[in-house]
């Protein structure tokens, strides 16, 4: 029997629906395989967990690990390596941003992106952490890629910086002339249903998957993201949806540089 703890998380008001969607997808994938599945549940950090048993358990475990990611240990983390995670406890401390990259053993530890490094990477030397997070829409549960710069196993402590690929994504978004909505804690079907019911499906140029249950809704050039939010917000009540308006983000960013 294998017990898997995924990096993917089911959280927020629609946690139950997210778990149901994952369970249905896994059941469909394994329908013709020799494997039995336990009911999905979550740990204290909302990570999805499942137990699998049977002759095909190794194959299934590898497929699920690739799809949802699995937690790891501090000993497996290496300097100058890129890891995917999500922001946690944003704004609760002033000395940096914490990123959960799925480290659970021997202890749970989040990677810290120190404020001084954020300032250097973003050329925002005089801004506080809170001001940087507000300007660039760094919010809890937003997926992010980081590069590990230091690992102290004794602590354990991990320090990191924003990955170059993430910095390029930010740059693309700021230069883009499409407004965006960042929906965190939803399935794609829930988003599509909300857009259809509010008659705004045609106003979205592209839905981009940022994480397992995190999406960027890229609006058409003629569409205001605030109008979409007003329409779909009541249908996704409890799902954090943040506006990323390139002109506003760029104005705040350039005013501080």
C-alpha positions in Angstrom: 0.0 0.0 0.0 1.2 3.5 -0.8 0.2 6.7 1.0 0.5 9.8 -1.2 0.5 13.4 0.0 0.1 15.8 -2.9 1.4 19.3 -3.2 -2.0 20.1 -4.7 -4.4 21.5 -2.1 -8.1 21.5 -1.6 -9.0 24.7 0.3 -11.6 27.4 0.6 -15.3 27.4 0.4 -15.4 24.8 -2.4 -12.9 22.3 -0.8 -15.5 19.5 -1.0 -16.2 20.0 -4.7 -12.5 20.1 -5.4 -11.9 16.8 -3.7 -14.9 15.3 -5.5 -13.4 16.4 -8.9 -10.0 14.9 -8.0 -11.6 11.7 -6.8 -13.7 11.4 -9.9 -10.6 12.0 -12.2 -8.5 9.4 -10.3 -11.3 6.8 -10.3 -11.8 7.3 -14.1 -8.1 7.0 -14.7 -7.7 3.8 -12.7 -11.0 2.2 -13.8 -9.3 -0.6 -15.7 -6.3 -1.0 -13.4 -5.6 -3.3 -10.5 -5.7 -0.8 -7.8 -8.0 0.2 -4.9 -8.2 3.8 -3.6 -9.0 5.2 -0.2 -11.3 8.2 0.1 -9.5 11.5 -0.4 -8.8 13.7 2.5 -6.6 16.6 3.4 -3.9 17.3 6.0 -3.6 20.3 8.3 -2.3 22.4 5.4 -5.1 21.3 3.0 -2.8 19.0 1.0 -4.7 16.2 -0.7 -3.9 12.7 0.6 -4.8 9.3 -0.7 -3.9 5.6 -0.1 -3.6 3.2 -3.1 -3.2 -0.5 -3.1 -2.9 -3.2 -5.7 -0.6 -4.6 -8.4 -0.7 -1.3 -10.4 0.0 0.9 -7.4 3.5 1.9 -8.4 2.3 3.0 -11.9 -0.6 4.9 -10.5 1.6 6.6 -7.9 4.0 7.8 -10.6 1.2 9.2 -12.7 -0.5 11.0 -9.8 2.8 12.4 -8.6 3.4 13.9 -12.1 -0.1 15.3 -12.1 -0.5 16.7 -8.6 3.1 16.8 -7.3 4.1 15.1 -4.0 5.6 16.4 -0.8 9.3 16.0 -0.1 11.9 16.3 2.7 14.4 19.0 3.5 17.2 16.5 2.6 15.9 16.3 -1.0 16.1 20.1 -1.6 19.1 21.3 -3.4 20.6 24.8 -4.0 20.2 26.3 -7.4 17.1 24.2 -8.2 13.7 25.5 -9.2 10.6 24.5 -7.2 7.0 25.2 -7.6 4.9 26.4 -4.6 2.5 29.0 -3.5 2.6 32.1 -1.3 1.5 31.6 2.3 1.0 34.0 5.2 1.5 36.9 2.8 1.9 40.2 4.7 2.1 38.6 8.1 5.8 39.4 8.5 7.9 42.3 7.1 11.1 40.5 6.4 10.1 38.4 3.4 7.6 36.2 1.6 7.1 32.6 2.6 6.5 30.0 -0.1 5.1 26.5 0.6 7.0 24.0 -1.7 5.6 20.9 0.0 8.3 20.1 2.5 6.9 18.0 5.4 9.8 15.9 6.7 11.5 15.9 9.1 9.5 19.0 9.9 7.2 21.3 7.9 9.2 24.2 6.6 8.4 27.0 4.1 11.0 28.6 1.9 11.7 32.3 2.7 12.3 34.9 -0.1 13.9 37.7 1.9 12.8 41.2 1.5 16.3 42.4 0.5 16.4 39.9 -2.4 12.8 40.8 -3.5 13.9 44.4 -3.7 17.0 43.5 -5.7 15.1 41.3 -8.2 12.2 43.7 -8.7 14.3 47.0 -8.5 12.0 48.2 -5.7 14.7 49.3 -3.2 12.5 51.6 -1.1 9.3 49.7 -0.8 8.1 47.7 2.2 7.1 44.1 1.8 3.5 45.0 2.1 3.7 47.6 -0.6 5.5 45.2 -2.9 2.9 42.5 -2.4 0.1 45.0 -2.9 1.6 46.4 -6.1 2.3 43.1 -7.8 -0.7 41.1 -6.4 1.4 38.7 -4.4 -1.4 37.0 -2.4 -1.9 33.7 -0.4 -2.3 30.6 -2.6 -0.9 32.2 -5.7 1.4 29.7 -7.5 5.0 30.8 -7.8 8.3 29.4 -8.9 11.4 29.9 -6.8 15.1 29.2 -7.0 16.7 27.8 -3.8 19.7 29.9 -2.6 20.4 28.3 0.8 19.4 25.2 2.7 20.2 24.8 6.5 19.1 21.3 7.4 19.8 21.9 11.1 17.2 24.7 11.3 15.7 23.6 9.1 15.7 26.8 7.1 15.4 27.4 3.4 16.0 30.7 1.6 15.1 31.4 -2.0 14.6 34.0 -4.7 11.9 34.4 -7.4 12.8 32.2 -10.4 13.7 33.8 -13.6 10.7 32.2 -15.3 8.4 33.8 -12.7 10.0 37.2 -13.2 9.4 36.9 -16.9 5.8 36.0 -16.3 5.3 39.1 -14.2 6.9 41.2 -16.9 4.6 39.7 -19.6 1.6 40.3 -17.5 2.5 44.0 -16.8 3.2 44.7 -20.4 0.1 42.8 -21.6 -2.9 44.9 -22.6 -5.4 42.3 -21.3 -6.8 42.6 -17.8 -6.8 39.4 -15.7 -8.7 37.8 -12.9 -6.8 35.4 -10.6 -9.1 32.8 -9.2 -7.7 30.7 -6.4 -9.3 27.6 -5.1 -11.6 26.5 -7.9 -12.0 23.9 -10.6 -12.0 24.8 -14.3 -15.6 23.5 -14.5 -16.7 25.8 -11.8 -15.2 28.8 -13.6 -16.7 27.8 -16.9 -20.1 27.3 -15.3 -19.9 30.7 -13.6 -18.9 32.4 -16.9 -21.7 30.7 -18.9 -24.4 31.4 -16.3 -23.4 35.1 -16.3 -23.1 35.2 -20.1 -19.5 36.2 -20.0 -17.8 33.2 -21.4 -17.1 35.0 -24.7 -15.5 37.9 -22.8 -12.6 35.7 -21.7 -9.7 35.4 -24.2 -8.0 32.5 -22.5 -8.2 30.6 -19.2 -4.6 29.9 -18.1 -3.9 27.2 -15.5 -1.5 28.5 -12.9 -1.7 25.6 -10.4 -3.9 22.6 -9.8 -6.8 24.7 -8.7 -5.6 28.2 -9.5 -6.4 30.0 -12.8 -5.8 33.3 -14.6 -8.7 34.5 -16.6 -7.3 36.7 -19.4 -10.0 39.0 -20.6 -10.5 40.3 -24.1 -9.0 43.7 -24.8 -12.4 45.4 -24.7 -13.4 43.7 -21.4 -13.0 45.1 -17.9 -12.0 42.5 -15.4 -13.9 44.4 -12.7 -17.1 43.9 -14.6 -16.5 40.1 -14.9 -15.8 39.9 -11.2 -19.0 41.7 -10.4 -20.9 39.1 -12.5 -19.2 35.8 -11.5 -18.3 36.8 -7.9 -21.7 35.9 -6.5 -21.6 32.5 -8.3 -18.2 31.7 -6.8 -18.8 33.2 -3.4 -15.9 32.4 -1.1 -13.4 31.9 -3.9 -10.7 34.6 -3.7 -10.6 36.4 -7.1 -8.0 39.1 -7.5 -7.8 41.7 -10.3 -4.5 42.1 -12.2 -4.9 45.3 -14.2 -1.6 45.8 -16.1 -2.0 49.6 -16.3 -2.5 49.9 -12.5 0.2 47.4 -11.6 2.6 49.1 -14.0 1.8 52.5 -12.6 2.5 51.4 -9.0 5.6 49.5 -10.0 7.1 52.3 -12.1 6.2 54.9 -9.5 8.4 53.0 -7.0 11.4 52.5 -9.3 
